[in-house]
Amino acid sequence: MAIYTKEEARRIMEKALSFSTADACEINISGSESGNIRYARNTVSTSGHRSNQTLVVQSNFGLKSGVATIDEFDDASLKKVVERAEELAKLAPENPEFMPPLGPQTYDESITYSKATANITPGYRAEVAASSINPAASKDVTSAGFLNDSAGFSAMLNSNGLFAYNKSTNVNFTVTMRTNDGTGSGWVTRDFNDVSKFDAVEASNVAIDKAIMSREAKAIEPGKYTVILEPAASIGLLQNMFGSIDARTADEGRSFMSKEGGGNKLGEKIIDERINLWSDPLHPDVPTPTWNGQGQPLKKMKWIENGVVKNLAYSRYWAKQKGVDPVPFPSNAIMDGGNASLEDLIKSTRKGILVTRLWYIRGVDPQTLLYTGLTRDGTFYIENGRIKHPVKNFRFNESPIIMLNNLEELGQQVRINGNLIPYMKVRDFTFTSLSDAV
C-alpha cells in the first residue's frame, strides 16, 4: 500500500528523524497508486497500474546539505538513509543561500482529494477508451488517447517541529483524432481532481468534430490576425508568464518584470485593465495542496489586478536579502473571464482565426517574453461570424504581454492543466510563416 494516513506517515518520519545527528533534518514522504490506459489506431495498446512510495531525507551541518532517498521504511532502512544523507552533507560545499527549516506552521484543510477518483477501476478506463474508439471508427477517424488517474499523499516533518500532510487525486486525459485521409486532426485535453466532472464522450466528440472540420485545410498568407484562442492554445504562453513573476529574476534584470535602471515592476500597469490574475489553493474548480515543498502555507493571492502587478514571488532567501516577507510561488493560476461562450466569440468576429492549440513553444527573448511555436490540431478561418474553412497551420512569434495588451474580449473560463483560463479574442496576433504539418 503506497498511500499512508496522516498518522502512519508521521510515525514513519518521526522514526527516521530519531536517527538524525545533524544540525537540521527535513524528511519528506510521498506515495501514490495510479492507473492508465493507452490506445492508438482505434485499439487499446497498453494499460497498467503503478504503486510508488518514496522517503527523502535532507540533512544539514551548518550551510552544508546532503540528500538521500529510499523506498523501504523498516527501521534499518530508515537509519541507513539518514546516515547516507549525513555523509553526503559532510562532503558537500557550503551553500551561501541555505535557509534553515521552518518551524511549525498552520495550514488550511485542502480539498484536493476525491473518493470517486481514487476508486477508478480498470473497467472505467476501458469505457473511456471505448468512448473515443467507437465513435471515431464510425466516422472514418482514428483515435489515439491516454488516460491516467492517481491518488496519493505527501507529508513533511523537520527537526524544527514542522509537520504537513496532504492527500490528493487527479485524472488526466488527452486524445488526438486523425481523419483516415490524413488531412484532418483534432485534439482535446481534460484534467480534474474529481472524475465525476469528466465527460469522456463529450471530450472525444469535440476532438472528432475538430478533426472532420479541419480536413483539406487551405493556405492563407501569414501576418497579423485577430485570433480566438482556446485555453489549450493560450496556456502555453500564459504558463511561461506565470512562471516569471519572480522578484529575484526581476530585481537582477533577467525577466520581463525587470525595470529599466533596476528594480522590478511591482505596482505598475503592464497589461490590459480587464486582466485579473490570482491563485487560490481552495478554489473548488482547481484545488491544490495548501503548502509547498518548503512547508510554507499557501493562501489566496492576487498577482495582477486590473492589469497592475500586485505581488511578486519572493523566495525565503531573497525576501531576507530585501527585508520583506516571503511570498511563495502560486500553485495554480486563475484568470478572470467573461460570459461569452466560444460560439459567442466566433459570432462576434468579422474576420479572424480560431486556434485550438499551440505547441513546440520555445523562448526567443526573456526580457519581452517573446516566444515562437506552431498551431496544431484544428486551425480555422472565421468570416462574418462563422467558421468558413480550415487553414494550414502557422508558425507564430508572440509575447503573452503583447497578447494581453491587444485583448478584445474575454470569454468563459475553462480548467486547463490545473488552471482556470478564459477563451480570449486578441487582435494583431503575429503569424510568421506556414507549416505543412496537419
C-alpha positions in Angstrom: 0.0 0.0 0.0 1.5 3.3 -1.1 -1.0 5.7 0.5 -0.5 6.3 4.2 -2.7 8.1 6.6 -1.5 11.2 8.4 -0.8 9.2 11.5 1.1 6.5 9.6 3.2 9.0 7.6 4.1 10.9 10.8 5.1 7.7 12.6 7.5 6.7 9.8 9.0 10.2 9.6 9.4 10.5 13.4 11.3 7.2 13.4 13.6 8.4 10.7 14.1 11.7 12.5 15.1 9.9 15.6 18.2 8.7 13.9 19.4 12.2 12.9 22.6 13.7 14.4 22.7 16.7 12.0 22.2 20.3 12.9 18.9 20.2 11.0 16.9 17.5 9.3 14.0 17.6 7.0 12.0 14.5 5.9 9.5 14.2 3.1 7.5 11.1 2.3 5.1 10.5 -0.6 3.2 7.7 -2.2 0.7 7.1 -5.0 -1.5 4.5 -6.6 -2.2 5.2 -10.3 -3.7 3.5 -13.3 -3.7 4.2 -17.0 -4.9 3.1 -20.4 -3.4 4.0 -23.8 -4.9 3.5 -27.2 -3.8 4.1 -30.8 -5.1 3.2 -34.2 -8.5 2.7 -32.6 -7.1 -0.1 -30.5 -6.0 -0.3 -26.8 -2.3 -0.8 -26.8 -1.4 -0.8 -23.1 -2.9 -0.5 -19.6 -1.4 -0.7 -16.2 -1.2 0.1 -12.6 1.7 1.7 -10.6 2.3 1.8 -6.9 5.1 4.1 -5.7 6.4 5.3 -2.3 9.5 7.4 -1.5 11.1 8.9 1.5 13.6 11.7 1.1 16.0 12.9 3.9 17.8 16.3 3.8 20.5 16.7 6.5 22.3 19.9 7.2 25.5 20.7 9.0 25.9 24.4 9.1 25.5 25.6 5.4 26.2 22.1 4.1 23.4 19.9 2.8 23.0 16.2 1.8 20.0 14.4 0.4 19.3 10.7 0.2 16.2 8.7 -0.9 14.8 5.3 -0.1 11.6 3.3 -0.7 11.8 0.9 2.2 10.5 2.1 5.6 11.7 -0.5 8.1 13.9 0.8 10.9 17.1 -0.5 9.4 16.4 1.2 6.1 15.4 4.5 7.7 18.6 4.6 9.8 20.6 3.8 6.6 19.1 6.6 4.6 19.6 9.2 7.4 23.2 8.2 7.7 23.7 8.4 4.0 22.3 11.9 3.9 24.6 13.0 6.7 27.6 11.5 5.0 26.8 13.5 1.8 26.2 16.7 3.8 29.7 16.5 5.3 31.2 16.1 1.9 29.2 18.9 0.3 30.4 22.5 -0.2 28.7 25.3 1.8 25.6 26.8 0.2 25.6 30.6 1.0 21.9 30.7 0.3 20.9 27.9 2.6 17.8 28.7 4.7 17.1 26.6 7.8 13.9 24.6 8.0 10.8 26.4 9.0 9.2 25.9 12.4 5.6 24.8 13.0 3.0 26.2 10.6 -0.8 26.4 10.3 -2.4 25.2 7.1 -5.9 25.3 5.7 -7.5 21.9 5.1 -7.1 21.1 1.4 -9.9 19.9 -0.9 -7.7 18.0 -3.4 -9.0 14.5 -2.7 -11.9 12.8 -4.4 -13.0 9.4 -3.4 -14.6 8.8 -6.8 -11.2 9.4 -8.5 -9.4 7.2 -6.0 -11.9 4.4 -6.8 -11.5 4.4 -10.6 -11.4 0.8 -11.9 -9.8 -0.8 -15.0 -13.4 -1.2 -16.3 -13.9 2.5 -16.1 -10.7 3.1 -18.0 -11.8 0.7 -20.7 -15.1 2.6 -21.0 -13.2 5.9 -21.5 -11.2 4.3 -24.3 -14.4 2.9 -25.9 -15.9 6.4 -25.7 -13.2 7.5 -28.2 -12.6 4.5 -30.3 -16.2 3.6 -31.2 -17.5 7.0 -32.4 -14.1 7.7 -34.1 -14.3 4.4 -36.1 -17.9 5.1 -37.1 -16.9 8.4 -38.7 -13.8 7.3 -40.6 -11.5 8.8 -37.9 -8.6 7.2 -36.0 -8.2 7.9 -32.3 -5.1 7.9 -30.1 -5.5 8.7 -26.4 -4.2 8.3 -22.9 -6.0 8.4 -19.6 -4.1 8.5 -16.3 -5.6 8.6 -12.8 -3.9 8.8 -9.5 -4.4 9.0 -5.8 -1.6 9.9 -3.5 -0.3 11.7 -0.4 2.7 13.8 0.6 3.9 14.7 4.0 6.8 16.7 5.6 8.4 16.7 9.0 11.5 18.5 10.2 13.7 18.9 13.3 12.2 22.4 14.0 8.8 21.0 14.7 7.0 21.5 11.3 4.6 18.8 10.1 2.4 18.9 7.0 0.2 16.4 5.2 -1.9 16.3 2.1 -3.9 13.7 0.2 -4.9 14.3 -3.4 -6.4 12.8 -6.6 -6.0 13.6 -10.3 -7.3 12.4 -13.6 -5.7 13.5 -16.9 -7.0 12.7 -20.4 -5.7 13.6 -23.8 -6.9 12.3 -27.2 -5.9 13.1 -30.8 -8.3 12.3 -33.6 -7.0 12.0 -37.2 -9.2 11.6 -40.3 -8.3 8.5 -42.2 -7.4 10.5 -45.3 -4.6 12.1 -43.3 -5.7 15.7 -43.8 -7.6 16.5 -40.6 -6.6 16.5 -36.9 -8.4 17.3 -33.7 -7.2 17.2 -30.1 -8.6 17.6 -26.6 -7.2 17.6 -23.1 -9.1 17.4 -19.8 -7.9 17.3 -16.2 -9.7 17.2 -12.9 -9.3 16.3 -9.2 -12.8 14.9 -9.2 -13.5 12.4 -12.0 -17.3 13.0 -11.7 -16.7 16.3 -13.6 -15.1 14.4 -16.5 -17.2 13.5 -19.6 -15.2 11.2 -21.9 -17.9 11.2 -24.5 -18.1 15.0 -24.7 -14.3 15.3 -24.9 -13.9 12.7 -27.6 -16.7 14.2 -29.7 -15.1 17.6 -29.6 -11.8 16.1 -30.9 -13.7 14.1 -33.6 -15.6 17.2 -34.8 -12.4 19.2 -34.9 -10.7 16.5 -37.0 -13.5 16.3 -39.5 -13.8 20.1 -39.7 -10.1 20.5 -40.3 -9.8 18.3 -43.4 -8.2 19.7 -46.6 -7.1 23.0 -44.9 -6.4 26.0 -47.2 -3.2 28.1 -47.1 -3.7 31.8 -46.3 -1.0 34.4 -46.0 0.8 34.8 -42.7 0.5 38.1 -41.0 -1.3 39.8 -38.1 -4.7 38.4 -37.4 -7.5 38.7 -34.9 -7.5 35.3 -33.1 -9.8 33.4 -30.8 -7.5 31.4 -28.5 -9.0 28.4 -26.8 -7.5 27.9 -23.3 -5.4 25.0 -24.6 -3.8 27.5 -27.1 -3.2 30.4 -24.7 -2.0 28.3 -21.7 1.4 27.5 -23.3 2.2 31.2 -23.4 0.5 32.2 -20.2 2.2 29.5 -18.1 5.6 30.9 -19.2 4.3 34.3 -17.9 3.1 32.9 -14.7 6.5 31.3 -14.1 8.2 34.6 -14.5 6.6 36.5 -11.7 9.7 36.0 -9.5 11.1 39.0 -7.7 14.7 37.9 -7.8 15.0 37.5 -11.6 13.2 40.8 -11.9 15.5 42.6 -9.5 18.5 41.1 -11.2 17.4 42.4 -14.6 16.7 38.9 -16.0 12.9 39.0 -16.7 10.0 40.9 -18.3 9.3 42.1 -14.7 12.7 44.0 -14.6 12.5 47.7 -14.6 14.8 49.9 -16.7 17.5 51.2 -14.5 17.0 48.5 -11.8 14.3 47.1 -9.6 11.0 45.5 -10.6 7.6 46.5 -11.9 5.6 45.9 -8.7 2.7 48.4 -8.8 3.0 49.1 -12.5 0.3 48.5 -15.1 1.7 46.1 -17.7 -1.4 44.6 -19.5 -5.0 45.4 -20.2 -7.0 46.5 -17.2 -9.5 43.7 -17.7 -6.9 41.2 -16.7 -7.1 39.9 -13.2 -4.9 37.0 -12.2 -4.8 35.3 -8.8 -4.1 31.9 -7.2 -6.2 30.1 -4.6 -5.4 26.6 -3.4 -9.0 26.3 -2.1 -10.8 27.2 -5.4 -13.3 24.4 -5.9 -12.5 24.0 -9.6 -8.7 23.9 -9.4 -7.8 23.0 -5.8 -4.2 22.4 -4.8 -2.3 21.5 -1.6 -2.3 24.3 0.9 1.5 24.1 1.5 4.5 24.0 -0.8 7.7 22.0 -0.9 9.4 24.2 1.7 6.4 23.8 4.1 5.2 27.4 3.5 1.4 27.9 3.8 -0.3 28.7 0.5 -3.1 31.3 0.6 -5.3 33.1 -1.9 -3.0 35.7 -3.6 -3.6 38.5 -6.1 -0.8 38.7 -8.7 -2.2 41.1 -11.3 -5.3 43.3 -10.6 -6.8 45.4 -13.4 -3.6 45.0 -15.3 -1.4 46.1 -12.4 1.3 44.0 -10.8 0.2 43.5 -7.2 2.6 40.9 -6.0 5.8 39.1 -7.0 7.1 35.8 -5.6 9.9 36.1 -3.1 11.9 33.0 -2.0 12.8 32.9 1.7 16.4 33.7 0.8 15.6 36.7 -1.5 13.0 38.0 1.0 15.7 38.0 3.7 18.0 39.9 1.4 15.4 42.5 0.6 13.9 42.8 4.1 10.4 41.7 3.1 8.2 38.8 3.9 8.5 35.7 1.7 5.8 35.2 -0.9 5.5 31.6 -2.2 5.1 30.9 -5.9 1.5 30.2 -6.9 0.3 26.6 -7.0 -2.4 27.5 -9.7 -3.4 30.4 -11.9 -6.9 31.7 -12.2 -7.7 34.4 -14.7 -11.0 36.3 -14.7 -13.2 35.6 -17.7 -16.4 36.9 -19.1 -19.8 35.4 -20.0 -19.2 34.8 -23.7 -19.1 31.2 -24.9 -16.7 30.1 -27.7 -19.7 30.3 -30.1 -20.4 33.8 -29.0 -16.8 34.9 -29.7 -17.0 33.4 -33.1 -20.3 35.1 -33.9 -18.9 38.5 -33.0 -15.8 38.1 -35.2 -15.9 39.6 -38.7 -12.5 38.2 -39.8 -10.2 36.1 -37.7 -8.7 32.7 -36.9 -9.7 30.2 -34.3 -6.7 28.4 -32.7 -7.3 25.1 -30.9 -3.8 24.6 -29.7 -0.2 25.9 -29.7 2.7 23.6 -29.3 6.5 23.3 -29.6 6.8 26.7 -27.8 10.3 28.0 -27.4 11.7 31.2 -25.9 13.1 33.9 -28.1 13.6 36.9 -25.7 13.2 36.6 -21.9 13.1 40.4 -21.5 9.9 40.7 -23.6 8.7 37.1 -23.1 8.7 36.6 -26.9 8.0 33.0 -27.9 7.8 31.1 -31.1 5.9 27.9 -31.9 3.2 26.3 -34.1 -0.6 26.0 -34.2 -1.9 22.4 -34.3 -4.9 20.1 -34.4 -7.5 22.5 -35.8 -7.0 26.0 -37.1 -9.9 27.7 -38.8 -10.7 30.9 -40.7 -13.6 32.9 -39.4 -15.6 35.3 -41.6 -18.8 37.2 -40.7 -19.3 35.3 -37.5 -18.9 31.8 -38.9 -16.1 29.3 -39.4 -15.6 29.4 -43.2 -12.9 26.8 -43.7 -9.9 25.2 -42.1 -6.5 26.8 -42.7 -3.0 25.4 -42.8 -1.1 25.7 -39.5 1.2 28.6 -38.8 4.4 29.4 -37.0 3.9 32.3 -34.6 6.1 34.9 -32.9 4.2 36.4 -29.9 4.6 37.5 -26.3 1.8 37.0 -23.8 2.4 40.5 -22.6 1.7 42.0 -26.1 -1.1 39.5 -26.4 -2.8 40.7 -23.2 -2.4 44.3 -24.3 -4.2 43.5 -27.5 -7.2 41.9 -25.8 -10.5 42.4 -27.4 -12.8 40.1 -25.3 -12.6 37.6 -22.6 -14.9 34.5 -22.7 -15.9 31.8 -20.2 -13.2 30.1 -18.0 -12.1 26.6 -18.7 -9.9 24.3 -16.5 -6.7 23.6 -18.3 -3.5 22.0 -16.7 -4.8 22.7 -13.2 -5.5 26.4 -14.0 -8.6 28.4 -14.9 -8.2 30.3 -18.2 -10.8 32.0 -20.3 -11.4 31.9 -24.0 -9.7 35.1 -25.4 -10.2 37.2 -28.5 -7.0 39.0 -29.3 -6.1 41.4 -32.2 -2.9 41.5 -34.2 -1.6 38.1 -33.2 1.6 37.5 -35.3 1.8 34.5 -37.6 5.2 34.5 -39.4 5.0 31.5 -41.8 3.0 28.5 -42.8 3.5 24.9 -41.7 2.7 21.8 -43.7 2.0 19.7 -40.6 -1.6 18.7 -40.0 
